[in-house]
Amino acid sequence: MTRPREDTAGRRSARDHPIDTMEEPRMSAPEPAPETTSLPLVDVPPPTAEDVEPTDVNYDEAFYPARPRQVRPRARRNQQYGDAKPPFDPVGTNPAYVEWLRGQSMLGDAKTLSRQLSGQASMWQNPYARPNPRKAVNSASVWFTAYPISLITRPGQSFLAALGSPKLWEAFEQIGIQAVHTGPVKRAGGLDGWEYTPSVDGHFDRMSMAIDPLFGTEDEFRSMCEVAKDHGGTIIDDIVPGHTGKGADFRLAEMNYRDYPGLYHMVDIPESDWHLLPDVPPGQDSVNLDAAAERALQEAGYIIGELQRVIFYEPGVKETNWSVTRPVIDTTGQVRRWVYLHYFKDGQPSLNWLDPTFSGMRLVMGDALHSLLDLGTGALRLDANGFLGVEKGVEEAAGWSEGHPLSEAANQLIGSMVRKVGGFTFQELNLSIDDIHSTSSIGPDLSYDFVTRPGYHHALVTGDTEFLRLTLRQAQEIGVDQASLVHALQNHDELTYELVHFVTRHKDEVFELGGRSLTGAELAEQVQSTLRERITGEAAPYNLVFTTNGIACTTTSVITAALGIRDLDTITDDDVDRIRDAHLLLAMYNALQPGVFALSGWDLRGVLPLEHEQVKSLIAQGDTRWINRGAHDLAGSMSQTRMSGSGLPRARSLYASLPDQLADESSFAMRLSRILQIRDRHGIAAGTLLDVPDVSHPGLLVMVQRTATETLAVTVLNFSADEVDGTIRSEHLPDGARVTDAFSGEAVGRIDGAHELPMHLGAHRGTTLLVREAPDA
């Protein structure tokens, strides 16, 4: 799955939906830290000043010396139109309504922004043609991924004001976090006449460039960007190049107004063929086509019909990727009905990247430039950017909708425009490794690591890293640069395990796993069934399967399942220690290899899933991911507040607040900071993965890499629940080289003539070894 999908409500009252209840948080005493037993991060003592070898210059100083900062161009969107509603009916024949919609539209704002930037010399100061993952990693290699509706803030404090707090950024600096990905904060959902309608997808159904008042103001957003810059950090925003919500742009498209129909994959069906269309139920503005209606319209030559897959398939809700509108009066008084494409939900009409008006491209570019040059962000996440091209299939084949060259071309344009103004992009795109490689070679600078994410969860629950090693090697063979990936713990999505690589392009290829030869499709099913068996059901009833995409859970609840904890109410202090160790092991896997490391507030607080009854109405239609999005309080100052300002229930946290953790050397946050210090000191983030060798024990994972400081580094991790005595072996390890533990600074030994080194690791422990060739005798 490409990214989070949810049925959140955008601006409903408390009567309509609990998620939108703007409850006033109550003041309370600080939340006490849980009792902990100090455990070392690795099986060596903490470093002393004498143990750590001095470094003359750090990685940034060596590779990116001080240089003048480029001055970015600036532009502002049109803000003269507010929410004031003119009189008369909201129909296409009312010029006042049409003009009001134009003032709300993203395409209108895009035109305003583009005219301010055209012809400016500042638009030509940066190279832009090729992705530059290492420059992006150097800009910010450790990210905090936020989710607006889950963060508990102080009374009267907005989400954006909370993320712009200097005290929070001081804590982030201490941990080693360099960027915040805000998540979707712009106005989303739709318009029904004059009225805003709720988001159907957690604010990923963008309908405006304006900040949603639910999350703050544009001034607060700009202030947040300035505070981040003051602390050496940056802010990452979202754009959605694949679709919008049903806002002003879609309503103007339905009215056949000017260039607006060119924004979408929408087809005007003549009234003579309305008998092919289903009726729209009262109170709805569209209805999904069933397979029979889809075929009928395809045979009549109106639409290209069936696509390669139906994302979020749900009988009676979404059976195809096409929906039809109710009758709509256009600006000339004619009544029209349109069939439109939506890869995701019916409230997310797909943008058309190859319409003669190029309206879709103009809208997306304007949205990107608004974020970078008006609000002041440094980077953008490209949401669902693998679904930008669609083409009629040959004969009876499904339409071509994934891995399409138009998607690659569109991503090249978006990535180039962002680089042109000094920013970078990343894609959260769950396609085959081949498609991720081809897309990232010309488009975004970084890609989300859907390649190995299911692999490291599988390694944890089985105590066997074979599948993880297989996925790492697949990426190497295809040419994916690990430094171009965003390696993440939890975000607001489910634990995705679609394993698209193995069930699409490589479904018939034979792989070896567990001593058996399996096709890609068989391998994927075996891994998925193992994860379902170990992480859900009888083993862990607090986690839930999410459609065919994955498992709704938190990082912490993956670990509790792996440790055999069936009832979360029985967790003891000793269990918390074991959970913390395994959590840090997963952090080490993601952080001690090239690329970006990302984590969330759910990770920093060790958050458990919500009880199913707490979000019963939200998961009623199958969107079980709401259980892993529980509200949490980073600062710990609102410990008695039971829900976020958006009305999401507070979840149970196993770890203390950030202030308390930063005062405790044994805490998750402080032990994580040591991992990130090693990562930064030795230039691991911008290094190169050289080898993922075979191992002497199934629970071990060994990653050999050349760091950006030209050091040979070996990350060794034990995914098993037992102590392991094993041997590290790789042809990249030179005979006679001396080996030092990066965490302790202690000498470990020398590589022998067989390129081997003996190694001991405790359960769920790991370290990074620095390998230095012996001086000539």
C-alpha positions in Angstrom: 0.0 0.0 0.0 1.3 3.4 -0.9 0.4 5.2 2.3 -2.2 5.8 5.0 -5.8 5.6 4.1 -8.4 6.5 6.7 -12.0 7.6 7.1 -11.4 10.5 9.4 -13.8 13.3 9.6 -12.5 16.8 8.8 -14.7 19.3 10.3 -17.8 17.7 11.7 -19.3 18.6 15.0 -19.2 16.3 18.1 -22.7 15.2 17.1 -21.5 13.8 13.8 -18.3 12.0 14.8 -16.2 11.7 17.9 -13.0 12.2 16.0 -13.8 15.8 15.5 -14.7 16.7 19.1 -12.7 19.8 20.1 -12.5 18.9 23.7 -10.7 21.4 25.9 -7.8 19.5 27.5 -7.5 19.6 31.3 -4.4 20.7 33.2 -2.8 18.0 35.3 0.4 17.1 37.1 3.2 15.7 35.0 2.9 12.0 34.2 5.3 9.9 36.3 8.0 7.9 34.6 7.5 4.1 34.7 9.9 2.2 36.9 12.8 0.8 34.8 15.7 -1.4 35.2 18.8 -0.1 33.5 20.1 -2.3 30.7 23.0 -1.6 28.4 22.4 -0.9 24.8 24.9 -3.5 23.7 27.0 -6.1 25.5 29.8 -3.7 26.3 30.3 -1.0 28.9 29.4 2.6 28.0 32.3 4.6 26.4 34.7 6.8 28.3 36.5 9.8 26.9 39.7 7.7 26.6 37.9 4.9 24.8 36.6 6.9 21.8 39.1 7.7 19.1 39.2 11.4 18.4 38.0 12.7 15.1 39.6 15.8 13.6 36.5 16.9 11.7 33.0 15.5 11.6 31.3 14.3 8.4 29.5 17.6 7.6 32.8 19.5 8.0 34.7 17.1 5.8 32.2 16.8 3.0 30.1 19.9 3.2 32.3 22.9 4.2 30.7 26.2 5.0 29.3 28.0 1.9 26.9 30.8 1.2 23.2 29.9 1.7 21.2 30.2 -1.5 18.4 32.7 -1.3 15.1 31.0 -2.2 12.5 32.8 -4.3 9.3 33.7 -2.5 5.6 33.7 -3.5 2.3 34.0 -1.8 -1.0 32.4 -2.8 -4.2 34.3 -3.2 -5.8 34.8 0.2 -8.4 37.4 -0.6 -11.2 34.9 -0.6 -12.4 33.8 2.8 -15.2 31.5 3.9 -17.9 34.1 3.5 -20.8 32.6 1.5 -22.5 34.8 -1.1 -26.3 34.6 -1.5 -28.4 32.5 -3.8 -28.3 28.8 -4.8 -24.9 27.0 -5.0 -25.4 25.9 -8.7 -23.4 26.4 -11.9 -25.8 29.1 -13.2 -25.1 31.3 -10.2 -22.0 33.4 -11.1 -21.5 34.4 -7.5 -21.1 30.7 -6.5 -18.8 29.9 -9.4 -16.6 32.9 -8.5 -16.5 31.8 -4.9 -15.4 28.3 -6.0 -12.7 29.9 -8.1 -11.4 31.7 -5.1 -11.3 28.4 -3.1 -9.7 26.4 -5.9 -6.1 25.0 -5.9 -5.8 25.6 -9.6 -6.6 29.3 -9.1 -3.9 29.5 -6.3 -1.4 27.7 -8.6 -1.9 30.3 -11.3 -1.3 33.1 -8.8 1.9 31.5 -7.5 3.3 30.7 -10.8 3.0 34.2 -12.2 5.1 35.5 -9.2 7.9 33.1 -9.9 8.2 33.2 -13.7 11.2 35.0 -15.1 13.0 35.1 -11.7 16.7 34.5 -11.7 16.4 32.7 -8.4 14.6 29.9 -10.1 17.8 28.8 -11.8 20.3 28.6 -9.0 20.1 24.8 -8.2 20.8 21.7 -10.2 17.6 19.7 -10.6 17.7 17.0 -13.3 19.0 14.1 -11.2 17.9 12.9 -7.8 20.5 13.4 -5.1 19.8 11.1 -2.2 23.0 11.8 -0.3 22.4 15.6 -0.5 18.9 14.9 0.9 20.3 12.7 3.6 22.8 15.3 4.5 20.1 17.9 4.8 18.2 15.8 7.4 18.8 12.1 8.0 16.7 11.5 11.2 13.0 12.3 10.9 10.1 12.5 13.4 6.9 11.6 11.6 3.9 13.4 13.2 0.2 12.8 12.7 -2.0 15.9 13.4 -5.0 14.3 15.0 -3.1 12.1 17.4 -0.9 14.7 19.2 -2.2 15.9 22.5 -1.4 19.6 23.0 -1.9 22.1 25.8 -5.2 23.9 26.1 -5.5 26.5 23.3 -2.4 25.2 21.6 -2.7 24.1 18.0 -0.9 21.1 16.5 1.4 23.4 14.4 2.2 25.6 17.5 3.1 22.4 19.4 5.5 21.2 16.7 7.0 24.7 16.5 7.8 24.8 20.2 11.5 25.6 20.8 11.5 23.3 23.9 10.4 20.4 21.7 13.1 21.2 19.2 15.7 21.3 22.0 14.5 17.8 23.0 14.7 16.7 19.3 18.2 18.1 19.1 19.3 16.2 22.2 18.0 12.9 20.7 19.4 13.6 17.3 16.2 14.3 15.3 16.8 16.8 12.4 13.5 17.0 10.6 9.7 16.8 11.3 7.3 15.4 8.8 4.1 17.2 9.7 1.7 14.9 8.0 -1.3 16.3 6.1 -2.4 19.7 7.6 -4.1 21.5 4.7 -7.8 21.7 4.2 -9.2 18.4 3.0 -12.5 16.7 2.3 -15.0 18.3 0.0 -17.7 20.9 -0.6 -21.4 20.3 -0.8 -22.9 23.6 -2.0 -21.5 26.2 0.4 -20.7 23.6 3.1 -17.4 21.9 3.8 -17.7 18.1 4.1 -15.4 15.9 6.2 -12.2 14.3 5.0 -12.7 10.7 3.9 -9.0 9.8 4.1 -7.2 11.4 7.0 -6.6 14.7 5.2 -5.0 13.0 2.2 -8.0 14.2 0.1 -6.5 17.6 -0.2 -8.9 20.3 -1.5 -7.1 23.6 -0.7 -3.7 25.1 -0.2 -5.0 26.7 3.0 -4.1 25.3 6.4 -7.0 23.5 8.0 -8.0 25.7 11.1 -8.3 22.4 13.0 -4.4 22.3 13.0 -3.4 25.9 13.2 -2.7 28.8 10.9 -0.3 29.6 8.0 1.6 32.0 10.3 2.1 29.1 12.8 3.3 26.9 10.0 5.9 29.5 9.0 7.0 30.0 12.6 7.4 26.3 13.0 9.7 26.3 9.9 11.8 29.1 11.4 12.1 27.4 14.8 13.2 24.2 13.0 15.8 26.2 11.0 17.1 27.8 14.3 17.8 24.3 15.6 19.5 23.1 12.4 16.4 21.2 11.3 13.8 21.3 8.5 10.1 20.7 8.0 8.7 18.1 5.6 5.3 18.6 4.1 3.0 16.5 1.9 1.7 16.9 -1.6 -0.7 14.6 -3.3 0.1 14.4 -7.1 -2.4 11.6 -7.7 -5.8 13.0 -6.6 -7.7 15.8 -4.7 -10.7 15.8 -2.6 -14.1 16.9 -3.9 -13.5 20.6 -3.2 -13.9 23.6 -5.4 -11.7 22.2 -8.2 -13.9 19.1 -8.5 -17.2 21.0 -8.3 -16.0 23.4 -11.0 -15.0 20.4 -13.1 -18.5 18.9 -12.7 -19.8 22.3 -13.9 -17.7 21.9 -17.0 -16.1 25.2 -16.2 -13.1 26.3 -18.3 -10.0 24.1 -17.7 -11.3 22.4 -14.6 -12.6 19.1 -16.3 -9.1 18.6 -17.5 -7.9 18.2 -13.9 -9.4 14.7 -13.6 -9.9 11.4 -15.4 -13.6 12.2 -15.9 -15.9 11.5 -18.8 -19.1 13.3 -19.7 -21.8 10.6 -20.4 -24.6 11.8 -22.7 -28.1 11.6 -21.4 -28.9 9.1 -24.0 -26.7 6.6 -22.2 -27.6 7.4 -18.7 -29.4 4.0 -18.6 -25.9 2.5 -18.3 -25.4 4.4 -15.1 -26.6 3.4 -11.6 -28.8 5.8 -9.6 -27.1 7.7 -6.9 -28.7 7.2 -3.5 -30.3 10.2 -1.8 -27.9 12.2 0.2 -24.9 11.1 -1.8 -23.1 12.9 -4.7 -21.8 9.8 -6.4 -21.9 6.0 -6.4 -19.3 3.4 -7.2 -19.8 1.3 -10.4 -20.1 -2.4 -10.0 -18.2 -4.7 -12.4 -21.2 -5.0 -14.8 -21.6 -1.2 -15.2 -17.8 -0.9 -15.6 -17.9 -3.4 -18.5 -20.9 -1.8 -20.1 -19.3 1.6 -20.1 -16.0 0.1 -21.4 -17.8 -1.7 -24.2 -19.6 1.6 -25.1 -16.2 3.2 -25.4 -16.5 5.7 -22.6 -13.9 4.4 -20.1 -10.9 2.1 -20.2 -12.5 -0.2 -17.7 -10.9 -2.6 -15.3 -7.4 -1.6 -13.9 -4.6 -3.9 -12.6 -6.1 -3.9 -9.0 -8.8 -2.3 -6.9 -7.1 -0.7 -3.9 -9.4 -0.9 -0.8 -11.7 -3.3 -2.4 -14.9 -3.7 -0.3 -18.1 -5.4 -1.6 -20.9 -2.9 -1.9 -18.6 0.0 -1.2 -15.8 -0.1 -3.7 -15.9 -2.8 -6.3 -14.2 -0.9 -9.1 -12.0 2.2 -9.5 -14.9 4.2 -11.2 -17.8 6.2 -9.8 -20.5 8.3 -11.4 -21.8 11.6 -10.2 -25.4 12.6 -9.6 -26.9 15.0 -12.2 -25.1 18.3 -12.0 -26.2 21.7 -13.5 -23.2 23.3 -15.4 -22.6 27.0 -16.0 -24.8 27.0 -19.1 -27.7 25.3 -17.4 -27.1 21.9 -19.0 -27.5 18.9 -16.8 -24.5 16.5 -16.9 -23.4 13.2 -15.3 -19.7 12.3 -15.2 -17.9 9.0 -14.7 -14.6 9.6 -12.9 -11.6 7.5 -11.9 -10.5 7.2 -8.3 -7.6 4.8 -7.4 -8.6 5.1 -3.7 -11.9 6.3 -2.2 -14.7 7.8 -4.2 -14.0 11.2 -2.5 -10.5 11.2 -4.1 -10.9 11.8 -7.8 -7.7 11.0 -9.7 -5.8 13.8 -11.4 -5.1 13.6 -15.1 -1.4 14.2 -16.0 -1.9 14.1 -19.7 -4.8 16.3 -20.5 -4.3 18.9 -23.2 -4.9 21.7 -20.7 -2.2 20.3 -18.4 -4.4 21.5 -15.5 -3.5 18.6 -13.2 0.2 19.3 -13.6 -0.3 23.0 -13.0 -2.3 22.3 -9.8 0.3 19.9 -8.3 3.3 22.2 -9.1 1.5 25.1 -7.5 0.8 23.1 -4.4 4.5 22.1 -4.2 5.7 25.6 -4.6 3.3 27.0 -2.1 4.7 24.7 0.6 8.3 25.4 -0.3 8.3 29.1 -1.2 5.3 30.5 0.7 5.3 28.4 3.9 9.0 27.7 4.1 9.4 23.9 4.1 12.5 22.1 3.0 11.1 18.9 1.6 8.0 17.2 0.4 6.5 13.7 0.6 4.9 12.6 -2.6 1.8 10.7 -1.8 0.5 7.9 -4.1 2.9 9.1 -6.9 3.0 5.7 -8.6 -0.5 6.0 -9.9 -0.2 9.0 -12.3 -0.6 7.2 -15.6 -3.4 5.1 -16.9 -3.9 3.5 -20.3 -6.3 1.2 -22.1 -5.2 -2.5 -22.0 -4.8 -4.6 -25.1 -7.8 -6.7 -26.0 -9.3 -8.1 -22.8 -6.4 -7.2 -20.6 -6.8 -4.8 -17.6 -5.8 -1.2 -18.1 -2.2 -0.3 -17.5 -2.2 1.7 -14.2 1.0 0.7 -12.3 4.6 1.1 -13.4 3.4 3.4 -16.2 6.0 5.6 -18.0 3.8 8.6 -17.5 4.2 8.2 -13.7 8.0 8.2 -14.2 7.8 11.3 -16.3 5.5 13.1 -13.9 7.7 12.2 -11.0 10.7 13.6 -12.9 8.9 16.9 -13.3 7.8 17.1 -9.7 11.3 16.1 -8.3 13.0 18.5 -10.7 10.8 21.4 -9.8 11.4 20.9 -6.0 15.2 20.5 -6.5 15.1 23.6 -8.7 14.0 25.7 -5.7 16.4 24.0 -3.3 14.2 21.3 -1.7 14.1 17.5 -1.9 11.3 14.9 -2.2 10.6 11.4 -1.0 8.0 8.9 -2.2 6.0 6.5 0.0 5.5 4.0 -2.9 4.8 0.3 -2.4 5.6 -1.2 -5.8 8.1 -3.8 -6.9 11.7 -3.1 -6.1 12.3 -2.8 -9.8 9.6 0.0 -10.1 11.0 1.8 -7.0 14.5 1.7 -8.6 13.3 3.0 -11.9 11.1 5.7 -10.4 13.8 6.9 -8.0 16.4 7.0 -10.7 14.8 10.1 -12.3 12.2 11.4 -9.9 12.1 11.7 -6.1 15.4 11.8 -4.1 14.3 9.2 -1.5 11.9 6.3 -1.3 10.2 4.8 1.7 11.7 1.4 2.6 8.8 -1.0 1.8 11.6 -3.3 0.6 12.8 -4.6 3.9 10.2 -3.3 6.4 8.1 -6.6 6.4 11.4 -8.4 6.5 12.6 -7.0 9.8 9.2 -7.6 11.4 9.3 -11.2 10.2 12.9 -11.6 11.6 11.7 -10.4 15.0 8.7 -12.7 15.3 10.5 -15.8 14.0 14.0 -15.1 15.4 15.3 -15.9 11.8 16.7 -13.2 9.5 16.7 -15.3 6.3 13.8 -13.5 4.6 15.2 -10.1 5.7 18.6 -11.0 4.1 16.8 -12.1 1.0 15.0 -8.8 0.6 18.2 -6.8 1.2 20.0 -8.8 -1.4 17.2 -8.4 -3.9 17.5 -4.7 -3.5 21.2 -4.8 -4.0 20.9 -7.0 -7.1 18.4 -4.7 -8.7 20.5 -1.6 -7.9 18.6 0.1 -5.1 20.9 2.3 -3.1 20.2 1.8 0.6 21.1 5.5 1.1 18.2 6.5 -1.0 15.7 4.8 1.3 13.7 6.1 4.3 14.0 3.3 6.9 11.2 3.7 9.3 9.7 2.4 12.5 5.9 3.1 13.0 4.0 5.8 11.1 0.2 6.2 11.1 -0.2 3.5 8.5 -0.6 -0.3 9.1 2.3 -2.7 9.1 2.3 -3.1 5.3 3.1 -6.6 4.1 1.7 -6.7 0.6 5.2 -7.8 -0.6 4.3 -6.3 -4.1 7.7 -7.2 -5.4 7.0 -10.9 -5.0 3.4 -11.1 -6.0 3.6 -9.0 -9.2 6.7 -8.9 -11.4 8.4 -11.8 -9.6 5.4 -14.0 -8.8 6.7 -16.9 -10.9 10.4 -16.5 -10.1 11.8 -19.2 -7.7 13.3 -18.2 -4.4 14.9 -20.3 -1.6 13.5 -19.9 1.9 13.7 -22.3 4.8 15.2 -25.0 2.7 12.4 -24.9 0.2 12.0 -23.6 -3.3 9.1 -21.2 -3.6 7.7 -19.0 -6.3 7.5 -15.3 -5.4 3.7 -15.7 -4.9 4.2 -18.7 -2.6 6.9 -17.0 -0.7 4.8 -13.9 -0.1 1.8 -15.9 1.1 4.1 -17.9 3.5 5.6 -14.7 5.0 2.2 -13.0 5.3 0.5 -16.0 6.9 3.4 -16.2 9.4 3.0 -12.6 10.3 -0.8 -12.9 10.6 -0.4 -16.0 12.8 2.3 -14.5 15.1 1.0 -10.9 15.4 -2.8 -11.2 15.3 -5.6 -13.6 16.3 -5.1 -15.9 19.3 -1.4 -14.9 19.6 -2.1 -11.1 19.9 -5.8 -10.2 19.8 -5.0 -6.5 20.3 -3.7 -6.3 16.7 -6.0 -6.5 13.7 -5.6 -7.4 10.0 -6.2 -4.4 7.7 -7.8 -5.6 4.5 -5.2 -7.3 2.3 -2.6 -4.6 2.9 -1.1 -5.6 6.3 -1.6 -5.5 10.1 -2.9 -2.7 12.2 -0.5 -2.5 15.1 2.2 -0.3 16.7 5.9 -1.1 16.8 5.4 -1.8 20.5 2.6 -4.3 19.9 4.6 -6.1 17.2 7.2 -6.6 19.9 4.7 -7.7 22.6 3.4 -10.3 20.1 6.9 -11.5 19.4 7.6 -11.8 23.1 4.5 -14.0 23.6 2.5 -11.4 25.5 -1.1 -12.1 24.7 -2.8 -9.8 27.2 -1.4 -6.2 27.3 -2.8 -5.7 30.8 -0.4 -8.3 32.2 2.8 -6.3 31.1 5.2 -6.0 34.0 8.2 -3.8 34.5 10.5 -6.6 33.4 8.4 -6.9 30.3 8.8 -3.2 29.6 12.6 -3.7 29.8 12.4 -6.6 27.2 10.1 -4.5 25.0 12.5 -1.6 25.1 15.5 -3.8 24.2 13.7 -5.2 21.1 12.5 -1.7 20.2 16.0 -0.4 20.2 17.1 -3.4 18.2 14.6 -2.4 15.5 15.9 1.2 15.8 19.4 0.0 15.3 18.5 -2.0 12.2 16.9 1.1 10.6 19.4 3.7 11.8 22.7 1.8 11.5 22.6 1.5 7.7 22.7 4.0 4.9 19.6 6.2 4.4 17.1 8.2 6.4 15.9 6.9 9.8 12.4 7.8 10.7 10.3 7.3 13.9 7.1 8.7 15.4 5.7 9.8 18.7 4.2 6.3 19.1 7.8 5.0 19.1 9.2 7.7 21.4 6.4 6.9 24.0 6.2 3.2 23.4 2.5 3.4 22.6 0.2 0.4 22.6 -2.9 0.0 20.3 -6.2 1.4 21.3 -8.8 -1.1 22.5 -11.1 -2.0 19.7 -14.2 -0.6 21.5 -12.6 2.8 21.8 -12.7 3.3 18.0 -15.6 1.0 17.2 -17.3 3.4 14.9 -14.1 4.3 13.1 -13.2 0.6 12.3 -16.8 -0.4 11.6 -16.2 -0.4 7.8 -12.9 -2.3 7.9 -10.4 0.5 8.4 -8.7 -1.1 11.4 -5.7 1.2 11.3 -7.4 3.5 13.8 -6.3 1.2 16.6 -2.6 2.1 15.9 -3.2 5.8 15.9 -3.9 6.4 19.5 -3.5 10.0 20.9 -0.3 10.6 22.9 1.4 13.5 24.7 5.2 14.0 24.1 5.7 16.6 26.8 3.9 14.7 29.5 2.2 17.9 30.7 -1.3 16.6 29.9 -1.3 13.2 31.4 -4.9 13.4 32.6 -6.3 14.4 29.2 -8.1 11.4 27.7 -8.2 12.4 24.0 -6.5 14.7 21.5 -8.0 18.0 20.4 -9.5 16.1 17.4 -11.2 13.6 19.6 -9.0 10.6 19.2 -8.8 8.5 22.4 -5.5 8.5 24.3 -3.5 5.3 24.1 -1.4 3.6 26.8 2.3 4.5 26.8 5.0 2.3 28.2 7.7 4.9 28.1 7.9 8.1 30.1 7.4 11.6 28.7 10.3 13.1 26.7 11.5 15.4 29.5 11.6 12.5 31.9 13.3 10.2 29.4 16.0 12.8 28.7 16.9 12.9 32.4 17.2 9.1 32.5 20.3 7.4 30.8 18.5 4.1 30.7 15.4 5.4 28.8 14.5 4.6 25.3 15.1 8.1 24.1 18.6 8.4 25.7 19.7 5.0 24.4 18.4 5.9 21.0 20.4 9.1 21.1 23.6 7.0 21.5 22.7 5.0 18.4 22.2 8.2 16.5 25.4 9.7 17.8 27.3 6.7 16.3 25.4 7.0 13.1 26.3 10.7 12.8 29.9 10.4 14.0 30.9 7.9 11.4 28.8 9.1 8.4 26.7 5.9 8.3 23.6 7.6 6.8 25.4 8.6 3.5 27.4 5.4 3.2 27.1 2.4 0.9 25.9 -1.1 1.7 28.5 -3.6 0.4 27.4 -7.0 1.6 24.7 -8.9 3.5 26.6 -12.1 4.1 25.4 -15.5 5.2 25.4 -16.0 9.0 26.5 -18.7 11.4 23.2 -18.4 13.4 19.7 -17.8 11.9 19.0 -14.9 14.3 22.0 -12.9 13.2 22.0 -10.1 10.6 25.3 -8.7 9.3 25.5 -5.6 7.1 28.9 -4.6 5.8 29.1 -1.0 4.6 31.5 1.7 3.5 30.7 4.9 5.4 30.9 8.4 4.1 34.0 8.9 6.2 35.6 6.0 4.2 35.5 3.6 7.2 34.5 0.0 6.8 31.7 -0.6 9.3 29.8 -3.8 10.1 26.4 -3.6 11.8 25.7 -6.9 13.6 22.2 -7.5 15.1 20.7 -10.5 17.0 17.0 -10.8 16.2 16.6 -13.9 18.4 15.5 -14.1 22.0 18.7 -16.0 22.9 22.3 -15.1 23.4 24.3 -16.0 20.4 28.0 -16.9 19.9 28.6 -16.7 16.2 31.1 -15.8 13.5 31.0 -12.8 11.1 32.4 -13.6 7.7 32.6 -11.4 4.5 35.1 -11.2 1.7 35.0 -7.4 2.3 36.7 -7.8 5.6 40.5 -7.6 5.0 42.9 -10.1 6.6 44.6 -8.7 9.7 42.3 -5.6 10.0 41.7 -4.5 13.6 38.2 -4.2 14.8 36.8 -1.7 17.3 33.3 -1.5 18.8 31.9 1.8 17.8 29.8 2.2 21.0 32.5 1.4 23.5 35.7 2.3 21.6 37.1 -1.0 22.8 39.2 -3.3 20.6 37.3 -6.4 19.7 40.0 -8.3 17.8 41.4 -8.8 14.3 40.0 -10.3 11.1 41.6 -13.7 10.5 42.9 -15.1 7.2 39.4 -16.5 6.4 37.9 -13.0 6.6 36.2 -14.0 9.8 35.7 -12.6 13.3 34.0 -14.4 16.3 31.2 -12.5 17.9 29.0 -12.7 21.0 25.6 -10.9 21.3 22.9 -11.0 23.9 19.2 -11.5 23.1 17.8 -8.6 21.0 21.2 -6.8 21.0 23.4 -5.3 18.4 26.4 -3.1 17.7 28.4 -1.6 14.9 32.1 -2.6 14.4 34.7 -0.4 12.8 37.2 -2.2 10.7 40.6 -0.6 10.0 43.2 -2.2 7.9 46.4 -3.0 9.8 49.4 -0.7 9.1 52.1 -2.2 6.9 54.7 -4.2 8.9 
